[in-house]
Amino acid sequence: MSQEQQLPSTRSRAKKKVETPPLFKVLMHNDDYTTMEFVVEVLCAVFHQSDTAAERTMLAIHFQGLGHCGTYPFAVAETKVQEVRSRARKAGFPLRCSIEKE
């Protein structure tokens, strides 16, 4: 192989800048039908919050009408919202979650 045919060395290749994906907040909305116990259960199971953190989030949802459950890349946030919706429907609750860009 002549010098003209050699591949460029790794040192001469341009480095690509990798960007982190944008993050999205998962928000849970208050309603008059979903029990506080169910909300705490979902926060622990889906968002892996401790019992104390889940109770704090549930109280924020109850008194402020909205609570921040976690911040994730879009695909993960969307999956979490679907999981909450599925669990709520199976239990007969109208619990609602939404996604908001951070």
PALO-719929 format. One record per residue (C-alpha): residue number from 1; x, y, z. Coordinates in steps of 0.25 Angstrom, whole numbers, plus 5000, padded with zeros to 4 digits. Example, Ala and Ser with C-alpha at 12.3 -4.5 7.8 and 13.67 -1.06 7.14 Angstrom:
BEGIN
- 1 / 5049 / 4982 / 5031;
- 2 / 5055 / 4996 / 5029;
***
This chain:
BEGIN
- 1 / 5000 / 5000 / 5000;
- 2 / 5006 / 5013 / 4996;
- 3 / 5006 / 5026 / 5005;
- 4 / 4994 / 5032 / 4996;
- 5 / 4985 / 5020 / 4998;
- 6 / 4987 / 5019 / 5014;
- 7 / 4975 / 5022 / 5022;
- 8 / 4975 / 5035 / 5030;
- 9 / 4980 / 5033 / 5045;
- 10 / 4970 / 5034 / 5056;
- 11 / 4978 / 5047 / 5060;
- 12 / 4974 / 5054 / 5048;
- 13 / 4959 / 5051 / 5048;
- 14 / 4950 / 5062 / 5053;
- 15 / 4943 / 5059 / 5066;
- 16 / 4928 / 5059 / 5066;
- 17 / 4922 / 5067 / 5077;
- 18 / 4911 / 5058 / 5084;
- 19 / 4900 / 5066 / 5089;
- 20 / 4891 / 5062 / 5101;
- 21 / 4877 / 5060 / 5098;
- 22 / 4867 / 5070 / 5103;
- 23 / 4860 / 5067 / 5116;
- 24 / 4845 / 5067 / 5119;
- 25 / 4838 / 5068 / 5132;
- 26 / 4827 / 5057 / 5135;
- 27 / 4815 / 5064 / 5143;
- 28 / 4804 / 5058 / 5150;
- 29 / 4791 / 5065 / 5151;
- 30 / 4781 / 5065 / 5162;
- 31 / 4767 / 5060 / 5161;
- 32 / 4755 / 5058 / 5170;
- 33 / 4755 / 5042 / 5168;
- 34 / 4768 / 5036 / 5169;
- 35 / 4772 / 5032 / 5183;
- 36 / 4785 / 5038 / 5190;
- 37 / 4789 / 5023 / 5193;
- 38 / 4789 / 5020 / 5178;
- 39 / 4797 / 5032 / 5174;
- 40 / 4807 / 5029 / 5185;
- 41 / 4807 / 5014 / 5180;
- 42 / 4809 / 5019 / 5165;
- 43 / 4820 / 5029 / 5169;
- 44 / 4828 / 5018 / 5176;
- 45 / 4826 / 5007 / 5165;
- 46 / 4827 / 5016 / 5152;
- 47 / 4837 / 5027 / 5157;
- 48 / 4844 / 5019 / 5167;
- 49 / 4842 / 5030 / 5178;
- 50 / 4844 / 5026 / 5193;
- 51 / 4831 / 5026 / 5201;
- 52 / 4835 / 5039 / 5207;
- 53 / 4838 / 5046 / 5194;
- 54 / 4825 / 5040 / 5188;
- 55 / 4816 / 5045 / 5199;
- 56 / 4823 / 5059 / 5198;
- 57 / 4820 / 5059 / 5183;
- 58 / 4806 / 5054 / 5185;
- 59 / 4803 / 5065 / 5195;
- 60 / 4808 / 5075 / 5184;
- 61 / 4799 / 5069 / 5174;
- 62 / 4787 / 5070 / 5184;
- 63 / 4789 / 5084 / 5189;
- 64 / 4796 / 5091 / 5177;
- 65 / 4788 / 5083 / 5166;
- 66 / 4801 / 5078 / 5159;
- 67 / 4813 / 5071 / 5163;
- 68 / 4827 / 5068 / 5157;
- 69 / 4830 / 5053 / 5157;
- 70 / 4843 / 5053 / 5150;
- 71 / 4851 / 5058 / 5138;
- 72 / 4855 / 5049 / 5126;
- 73 / 4859 / 5049 / 5112;
- 74 / 4846 / 5049 / 5103;
- 75 / 4845 / 5034 / 5100;
- 76 / 4846 / 5031 / 5115;
- 77 / 4837 / 5042 / 5119;
- 78 / 4826 / 5037 / 5109;
- 79 / 4828 / 5023 / 5114;
- 80 / 4826 / 5027 / 5128;
- 81 / 4813 / 5034 / 5125;
- 82 / 4808 / 5022 / 5117;
- 83 / 4811 / 5013 / 5129;
- 84 / 4804 / 5023 / 5139;
- 85 / 4792 / 5024 / 5129;
- 86 / 4791 / 5008 / 5128;
- 87 / 4792 / 5006 / 5143;
- 88 / 4781 / 5016 / 5146;
- 89 / 4771 / 5011 / 5135;
- 90 / 4773 / 4997 / 5141;
- 91 / 4770 / 5002 / 5155;
- 92 / 4758 / 5010 / 5150;
- 93 / 4764 / 5024 / 5152;
- 94 / 4765 / 5036 / 5143;
- 95 / 4779 / 5040 / 5147;
- 96 / 4786 / 5049 / 5137;
- 97 / 4800 / 5051 / 5134;
- 98 / 4807 / 5061 / 5124;
- 99 / 4820 / 5064 / 5119;
- 100 / 4827 / 5078 / 5118;
- 101 / 4840 / 5082 / 5112;
- 102 / 4850 / 5086 / 5123;
***
